Amino acid sequence: MAAATLVGEEAQEDETSLESEFFELLVASERVGTLVDRIQDTACFQRRRQAVFDLAAAIEKSESYVVEARQAGVVDLLTSILKKYSDDDDQLVQRACSIIMACSGTLSCSGKVRQHSFGPVTVTIKEGTLADGLGARIWAVANSLCSDLVEKPALVQGKRVLDIGAGTGLCGIVAAKLGAAQVTLTDYEEPVLRILRASVAANASCAAANISHPLIVKAATEKSYEVEDLEFDPEDAEECDNLDDFLLGTAKDTQAETLHWDLENMCVRHMDWADDLKRLQGKEVVLGSKGTMRDEVGEIVPEVDASETFDVIIGSDILYEMAHASLVAAVLKRRLREGGAAIISLAVRDQGILDTFIMSASGMGMSVDKEQVWQLW
Ligand SMILES: C[S@@+](CC[C@H](N)C(=O)[O-])C[C@H]1O[C@@H](n2cnc3c(N)ncnc32)[C@H](O)[C@@H]1O
């Protein structure tokens, strides 16, 4: 009897807690909606700024706000705010970054120069800050994709590979070092493209050394990759001209002369997934104001050829907003040659995005296999 009463009380408690959780989510949803409207409203900077502060405070207090903010597409919204105000307003940047990190599950790494080793392949990357764009950081699932590639190098060896949303380029560079015939590393944000180009430059001159050693590829496990922080002392780094420049930070000044869009078996290209969706829908695509993209020093950023197709497409953490589901599916549909395959590694923050992606890709006639690699949280 006592037990029955207890069960009754527990059930009631459960019901009450479910109700209060639902109510909390409802309140969070409304509040996040209001704050997002204010952040989007460009009419008054102070109002926008205050809304970012309020959202950061709310997110710190309750997980419900994180869930709602993520669903409201706050990550992309704040990334664009960061780009605009990163030089003038430290506090705003700090708050925006804390929201982005909370919504992304702290999956981005720390922004240092590091050597990343996956079995026999070592890649040196200098990350930027989130103000340069989300792709300026290496996202944790990139490590999982790199380990997969090292474990099964035949996936990319001798193949023409496209890395979409490449960010710092870690995965594409691993594919290049594993012996891909050609890797096209792409992103759509100018600062990220600059970081991507520097990554390629830092690793290209080392690639020859790598290729001259036969690759002994051992099966990689989830724990088999290593990351080593590099002090800003080129003596500690591999001997490599561009890498010295890169680590010393002198490459930036001479970037236009020393960095190239095409190096060895790698090339860096601008590619916006939205353009491929438009092409798939038969719509016109207009690139930049004069039909081309230019970087901050006015140099033309080469575009992936509109009709180019690839044997393999790789992508890591590229499905983090609902809109990406149909965009990425469109890219795969347009860019995979017949019989080609894509390997996408992602953090499932929102099951709905993954389900929508699988539905879109299947709807376009592609077959999708999924495999859970890590349980990250
Ligand atoms: C979370 S980051 C992942 C970066 C990198 N793949 C990694 O795992 O470290 C997502 C990347 O997708 C890129 N991205 C987002 N939307 C895009 C679009 N419409 N077209 C091209 N790239 C896009 C971002 O610029 C960013 O580099």
The ligand as an SDF file (V2000), in Angstrom:
LIG
                    3D

 27 29  0  0  0  0  0  0  0  0999 V2000
   30.9430   24.0110  -38.2110 C   0  0  0  0  0  0  0  0  0  0  0  0
   31.9720   24.5480  -39.4980 S   0  0  0  0  0  0  0  0  0  0  0  0
   32.8830   23.0510  -39.8900 C   0  0  0  0  0  0  0  0  0  0  0  0
   34.2290   23.3530  -40.5150 C   0  0  0  0  0  0  0  0  0  0  0  0
   35.0880   22.1210  -40.8080 C   0  0  0  0  0  0  0  0  0  0  0  0
   34.4710   21.2750  -41.8050 N   0  0  0  0  0  0  0  0  0  0  0  0
   35.3870   21.3490  -39.5440 C   0  0  0  0  0  0  0  0  0  0  0  0
   34.7260   20.3410  -39.2890 O   0  0  0  0  0  0  0  0  0  0  0  0
   36.2900   21.7330  -38.8050 O   0  0  0  0  0  0  0  0  0  0  0  0
   30.8430   24.6350  -40.9040 C   0  0  0  0  0  0  0  0  0  0  0  0
   31.4670   25.1240  -42.1750 C   0  0  0  0  0  0  0  0  0  0  0  0
   30.4820   25.1470  -43.1980 O   0  0  0  0  0  0  0  0  0  0  0  0
   30.6160   26.3740  -43.9350 C   0  0  0  0  0  0  0  0  0  0  0  0
   29.3150   26.7220  -44.5350 N   0  0  0  0  0  0  0  0  0  0  0  0
   28.1500   27.0080  -43.9170 C   0  0  0  0  0  0  0  0  0  0  0  0
   27.1980   27.3250  -44.7980 N   0  0  0  0  0  0  0  0  0  0  0  0
   27.7650   27.2400  -46.0340 C   0  0  0  0  0  0  0  0  0  0  0  0
   27.2960   27.4580  -47.3560 C   0  0  0  0  0  0  0  0  0  0  0  0
   26.0380   27.8640  -47.6040 N   0  0  0  0  0  0  0  0  0  0  0  0
   28.1460   27.2570  -48.3850 N   0  0  0  0  0  0  0  0  0  0  0  0
   29.4240   26.8580  -48.1500 C   0  0  0  0  0  0  0  0  0  0  0  0
   29.9400   26.6420  -46.9220 N   0  0  0  0  0  0  0  0  0  0  0  0
   29.1150   26.8350  -45.8690 C   0  0  0  0  0  0  0  0  0  0  0  0
   31.0590   27.3690  -42.8830 C   0  0  0  0  0  0  0  0  0  0  0  0
   31.6610   28.5200  -43.4340 O   0  0  0  0  0  0  0  0  0  0  0  0
   32.0180   26.5290  -42.0680 C   0  0  0  0  0  0  0  0  0  0  0  0
   33.3100   26.5490  -42.6010 O   0  0  0  0  0  0  0  0  0  0  0  0
  1  2  1  0
  2  3  1  0
  2 10  1  0
  3  4  1  0
  4  5  1  0
  5  6  1  0
  5  7  1  0
  7  8  2  0
  7  9  1  0
 10 11  1  0
 11 12  1  0
 11 26  1  0
 12 13  1  0
 13 14  1  0
 13 24  1  0
 14 15  1  0
 14 23  1  0
 15 16  2  0
 16 17  1  0
 17 18  1  0
 17 23  2  0
 18 19  1  0
 18 20  2  0
 20 21  1  0
 21 22  2  0
 22 23  1  0
 24 25  1  0
 24 26  1  0
 26 27  1  0
M  CHG  2   2   1   9  -1
M  END
$$$$
